[in-house]
Amino acid sequence: MIDSAAPRTHEEAREPKLPLSVDDPIWYAELLIDHVELRKFYKARKIRCFGCAVGEVESFKEGCEVHGSGPFGGFDAAKLVAELNELGRKHPFSEKTAVELGLVRRLIEWAFPDKA
């Protein structure tokens, strides 16, 4: 279910900054949080959002709704975003640890998450 209140155009989207909200696009986390720490955070929770193309248009709220009945169970969007905000405060984005993912790498990570 798509949340009609979430921004749908570039003009509607707010500037990426902490604190994140449940209505922010998922990829904002990649702009604001250290990639090494973010990948560890996601991996520990079996979340596959890092580098996901859908995360560029999907909000945290929508992602949690869509994956609520997935193989890894549901996610509470508010709790997830609160934890990401804390992670971002402790580990802000760093160019030194930034990961550039190409399409093939993204597909491999998605298909084989335990090998990433």
C-alpha positions as CSV (number, residue, x, y, z in Angstrom):
1,M,0.0,0.0,0.0
2,I,1.4,3.3,-1.1
3,D,1.1,6.2,1.4
4,S,-0.4,9.1,-0.4
5,A,1.1,11.5,2.2
6,A,4.7,10.5,1.4
7,P,6.5,12.8,-1.1
8,R,6.3,11.6,-4.7
9,T,8.3,14.3,-6.5
10,H,11.7,15.9,-6.0
11,E,10.0,19.2,-5.1
12,E,8.0,17.5,-2.3
13,A,10.9,15.6,-0.7
14,R,12.7,17.3,2.2
15,E,16.5,17.6,2.4
16,P,18.1,14.5,3.7
17,K,19.1,15.1,7.3
18,L,18.8,13.6,10.8
19,P,16.5,12.8,12.3
20,L,15.0,10.6,9.7
21,S,11.2,10.1,9.7
22,V,9.1,7.1,8.6
23,D,8.1,9.1,5.5
24,D,11.6,9.6,4.3
25,P,12.9,7.5,1.4
26,I,14.9,4.6,2.6
27,W,18.1,5.6,0.7
28,Y,18.4,8.7,2.9
29,A,20.1,6.4,5.5
30,E,22.8,5.8,2.9
31,L,23.4,9.5,2.6
32,L,23.6,10.1,6.4
33,I,25.0,7.0,8.1
34,D,28.4,5.4,7.8
35,H,28.1,2.6,5.3
36,V,30.1,0.0,7.3
37,E,27.9,0.5,10.3
38,L,24.7,0.8,8.3
39,R,25.4,-2.5,6.6
40,K,26.1,-4.2,9.9
41,F,22.9,-2.8,11.3
42,Y,20.8,-4.0,8.4
43,K,22.5,-7.4,8.3
44,A,21.9,-8.0,12.0
45,R,18.2,-7.5,11.3
46,K,18.1,-9.3,8.0
47,I,17.1,-6.1,6.2
48,R,18.2,-5.9,2.6
49,C,17.7,-2.2,2.0
50,F,21.3,-1.2,1.4
51,G,21.7,-0.4,-2.2
52,C,18.2,-1.4,-3.1
53,A,16.8,0.4,-6.1
54,V,13.3,0.4,-4.6
55,G,14.6,2.1,-1.5
56,E,15.2,5.2,-3.7
57,V,11.4,5.7,-4.0
58,E,10.0,3.8,-1.1
59,S,9.6,5.3,2.4
60,F,10.6,3.4,5.6
61,K,6.9,3.2,6.4
62,E,6.1,1.7,2.9
63,G,9.0,-0.7,3.1
64,C,7.9,-2.0,6.5
65,E,4.3,-2.4,5.3
66,V,5.4,-4.3,2.1
67,H,7.8,-6.6,3.9
68,G,5.4,-7.2,6.9
69,S,4.6,-10.7,5.7
70,G,8.0,-11.5,4.1
71,P,10.3,-14.3,5.0
72,F,12.0,-12.3,7.8
73,G,8.9,-11.1,9.5
74,G,7.6,-7.6,9.9
75,F,9.4,-4.4,10.9
76,D,8.1,-1.6,13.0
77,A,8.9,1.6,10.9
78,A,9.0,3.9,13.9
79,K,11.3,1.6,15.9
80,L,13.5,1.1,12.9
81,V,13.8,4.8,12.1
82,A,14.5,5.6,15.8
83,E,17.4,3.0,15.8
84,L,18.7,4.4,12.5
85,N,18.7,8.0,14.0
86,E,20.7,6.8,16.9
87,L,23.1,4.9,14.6
88,G,23.5,8.1,12.5
89,R,24.3,10.2,15.5
90,K,27.0,7.8,16.6
91,H,28.3,7.0,13.1
92,P,27.7,9.8,10.6
93,F,28.4,9.3,6.9
94,S,32.0,9.1,6.0
95,E,33.6,9.2,2.5
96,K,36.3,6.8,3.8
97,T,33.8,4.0,4.2
98,A,31.4,4.8,1.4
99,V,30.5,1.8,-0.7
100,E,29.6,2.4,-4.4
101,L,27.5,-0.5,-5.7
102,G,26.9,-1.2,-9.3
103,L,23.9,-3.1,-10.6
104,V,25.6,-6.5,-10.7
105,R,26.9,-6.1,-7.1
106,R,23.5,-5.1,-5.9
107,L,21.9,-8.2,-7.5
108,I,24.6,-10.4,-6.0
109,E,24.2,-8.9,-2.5
110,W,20.4,-9.3,-2.8
111,A,20.5,-12.9,-4.0
112,F,23.3,-14.0,-1.6
113,P,23.1,-11.8,1.5
114,D,25.2,-14.1,3.6
115,K,28.1,-13.6,1.2
116,A,28.1,-9.8,1.3
